[in-house]
C-alpha cells in the first residue's frame, strides 16, 4: 500500500531543502531581515523616548574617518564616517530602508502585473488589447527614467507631501521611503504582466478549464482560482527579480538625492563615501556595496531555487 501523496506545498519545501545553495541564501536573507527588524525596533524606541536615532550618535571627538578597528567594539568594526558615526550602524539601519522599499515595491508591482496579466491572458479580445496598449506605453519608457520621473514628481509635489501627512501615513513610513516604493512599484510591473499573459494563453486551452466551464464555474473563478495558481511560479520567480530591481533603484534614487531624506541608505552612504575614496577612505563604500552584493546574491539564488521547487513541470 503506497503512502499518501505529499501536498504541493510540502513537496516544494522538500525540494527547496534539498538545495544547499537555497538554504544558505535563506539563512542570509533571514540575517538581513533580523538586522532590518532590529533597526526598526531601535528607531521606534528612540523616537518614543525622545532620544536621537542610534545611527546619529558620534563615537567621540576626533573619531571622524577612523578606519576599521577593534576600538569601540563592536561599533568601530567597520570604521566611522566623516561625522564620526559608526559605519556598522549606518549599514544596519540602511538595511531596513532597502528591505522596506524592496518589499513594498515588489508587492505593488506583483499585484498590478498579476491581475492585469491574468485578465489579458484569460479573457483576450478587447481586454487584452487595452492591457497590451497600456503596458506597451509603459515599456516604451526606459525603466530607470520612469522610476526617476515618478520619484521626482512625488517627492517635489507639495500637495503629495501635505496629503501624506494629513492621512497619518507618516507615522508608519517616511514620505521619502513611501515615494521610492510607490515609484518603483508603479513602473516595474510590465515584465510580469507579459510573462503571465503568455503563460495563461496556453493554460486556458487545457482540458481542466473546459471541464470547469462544463460544470458551470464562472469565468472569473476559473481565471483566478484554477488557471492563475498554475502560473504562480512565474510570479514568484519574477518577484525575486523585482525585489533586486527595487533595491538597486532605491540605491540609485538615494544616491541622486531623490530617495530618503533623514534616514540612512546604502545609496547615500555611497554618495558620501565617493568624495573620500581619493584619500584612501574606502570602508564606507565597501560596507554599502558589500551589503548590497550579499542581499541581492542571496535573493537571486533563492529565486532560482524557488522556480525549480514550485514549477509544476519540474515535479
QUIMOWO-V73749 format. One record per residue. RES is the residue in three letters. SS is DSSP state (helix for helix, strand for strand, loop for the rest). D_CENTER is the distance of its C-alpha to the mean C-alpha in Angstrom with 2 decimals. Layout:
BEGIN
res = [RES RES]
ss = [SS SS]
d_center = [D_CENTER D_CENTER]
END
This chain:
BEGIN
res = [UNK UNK UNK UNK UNK UNK UNK UNK UNK UNK UNK UNK UNK UNK UNK UNK UNK UNK UNK UNK UNK UNK UNK UNK UNK UNK UNK UNK UNK UNK UNK UNK UNK UNK UNK UNK UNK UNK UNK UNK UNK UNK UNK UNK UNK UNK UNK UNK UNK UNK UNK UNK UNK UNK UNK UNK UNK UNK UNK UNK UNK UNK UNK UNK UNK UNK UNK UNK UNK UNK UNK UNK UNK UNK UNK UNK UNK UNK UNK UNK UNK UNK UNK UNK UNK UNK UNK UNK UNK UNK UNK UNK UNK UNK UNK UNK UNK UNK UNK UNK UNK UNK UNK UNK UNK UNK UNK UNK UNK UNK UNK UNK UNK UNK UNK UNK UNK UNK UNK UNK UNK UNK UNK UNK UNK UNK UNK UNK UNK UNK UNK UNK UNK UNK UNK UNK UNK UNK UNK UNK UNK UNK UNK UNK UNK UNK UNK UNK UNK UNK UNK UNK UNK UNK UNK UNK UNK UNK UNK UNK UNK UNK UNK UNK UNK UNK UNK UNK UNK UNK UNK UNK UNK UNK UNK UNK UNK UNK UNK UNK UNK UNK UNK UNK UNK UNK UNK UNK UNK UNK UNK UNK UNK UNK UNK UNK UNK UNK UNK UNK UNK UNK UNK UNK UNK UNK UNK UNK UNK UNK UNK UNK UNK UNK UNK UNK UNK UNK UNK UNK UNK UNK UNK UNK UNK UNK UNK UNK UNK UNK UNK UNK UNK UNK UNK UNK UNK UNK UNK UNK UNK UNK UNK UNK UNK UNK UNK UNK UNK UNK UNK UNK UNK UNK UNK UNK UNK UNK UNK UNK UNK UNK UNK UNK UNK UNK UNK UNK UNK UNK UNK UNK UNK UNK UNK UNK UNK UNK UNK UNK UNK UNK UNK UNK UNK UNK UNK UNK UNK UNK UNK UNK UNK UNK UNK UNK UNK UNK UNK UNK UNK UNK UNK UNK UNK UNK UNK UNK UNK UNK UNK UNK UNK UNK UNK]
ss = [loop loop loop loop loop loop loop helix helix helix helix helix helix helix helix helix helix loop loop helix helix helix helix helix helix helix helix helix helix helix helix helix helix helix helix helix helix helix helix helix helix helix helix helix helix helix helix helix helix loop loop loop loop helix helix helix loop strand loop loop loop loop loop loop loop loop loop loop loop loop loop loop loop loop loop loop loop loop loop strand loop loop loop loop strand strand helix helix helix helix helix helix helix helix helix helix helix helix helix helix helix helix helix helix helix helix helix helix helix helix helix helix helix helix helix helix helix helix helix helix helix helix helix loop helix helix helix helix helix helix helix helix helix helix helix helix helix helix helix loop loop loop helix helix helix helix helix helix helix helix helix helix helix helix helix loop loop helix helix helix helix helix helix helix helix helix helix loop helix helix helix loop loop loop helix helix helix helix helix helix helix helix helix helix helix helix helix loop loop helix helix helix helix helix helix helix helix helix helix helix helix helix helix loop loop loop helix helix helix helix helix helix helix helix loop loop loop loop helix helix helix helix helix helix helix helix helix helix helix helix helix helix helix helix helix helix helix helix helix helix helix helix helix helix helix helix helix helix helix helix helix helix helix helix helix loop loop loop loop loop loop loop loop loop loop helix helix helix helix helix helix helix helix helix loop loop helix helix helix loop loop loop helix helix helix helix helix helix helix helix helix helix helix helix helix helix helix helix helix helix helix helix helix helix helix helix helix helix helix helix loop helix helix helix loop]
d_center = [46.33 42.68 39.92 37.52 34.65 31.29 28.76 25.91 23.45 25.75 26.37 22.71 22.39 25.62 24.46 21.23 23.42 25.73 23.26 23.51 20.58 18.30 19.74 19.34 15.66 15.28 17.33 15.34 12.04 14.39 15.76 12.61 12.07 15.77 15.65 13.04 15.32 18.32 17.21 16.59 19.97 21.85 20.86 21.84 25.06 25.98 25.47 27.62 30.31 30.36 29.67 27.62 24.10 24.38 22.86 25.48 28.42 30.44 31.91 35.29 37.59 37.70 34.45 32.68 31.16 32.37 31.31 29.80 32.51 33.45 34.72 33.03 31.49 28.63 27.37 29.11 27.74 25.50 27.99 27.84 26.86 29.38 29.60 30.27 27.00 25.57 22.99 21.94 21.20 19.42 17.11 16.52 15.91 13.57 11.42 11.21 10.13 7.31 6.09 7.04 5.76 1.98 3.78 6.35 5.72 5.01 7.99 9.91 9.89 10.63 13.30 14.89 14.98 16.29 18.96 20.16 20.22 22.18 24.54 25.25 25.86 27.94 30.02 30.45 33.16 32.56 29.20 28.01 29.61 28.04 24.45 25.14 26.56 23.53 20.93 23.51 23.78 20.07 19.89 22.96 21.12 19.23 15.48 15.21 18.32 17.04 14.01 16.67 19.04 16.91 15.95 19.63 21.02 19.20 19.58 23.22 24.33 26.54 26.69 22.94 23.14 26.23 24.90 21.78 24.18 26.62 24.19 23.51 19.71 20.13 21.08 17.71 15.34 16.57 17.22 15.54 12.17 12.65 13.76 10.74 8.43 11.45 12.28 9.24 9.16 12.93 13.27 11.19 12.64 15.82 15.40 14.58 17.48 19.80 19.21 19.75 22.70 24.37 23.95 25.22 28.11 29.30 28.66 30.55 33.70 33.88 36.70 34.85 33.76 37.43 38.48 36.15 37.66 41.12 40.49 39.69 35.93 34.33 32.38 29.26 29.53 29.99 26.97 24.43 26.15 27.66 26.17 22.44 22.12 23.65 20.90 18.04 17.47 16.53 13.79 12.47 12.71 11.25 8.12 7.77 8.64 6.40 3.27 6.17 7.31 4.94 5.61 9.02 9.60 9.17 11.59 13.84 14.13 14.96 17.26 19.02 19.42 17.46 14.68 15.42 19.16 20.44 17.51 16.93 14.20 14.13 14.95 17.83 19.01 19.35 21.10 23.45 24.16 25.05 28.26 29.34 28.75 32.18 33.78 32.32 29.75 26.95 25.36 22.88 21.60 21.64 19.77 16.80 16.73 17.42 14.52 12.11 14.11 14.19 10.55 9.82 13.20 12.75 9.72 11.85 14.95 13.79 12.63 16.13 17.81 16.34 17.60 20.98 21.13 20.28 22.03 25.41 27.18 26.46 28.30]
END
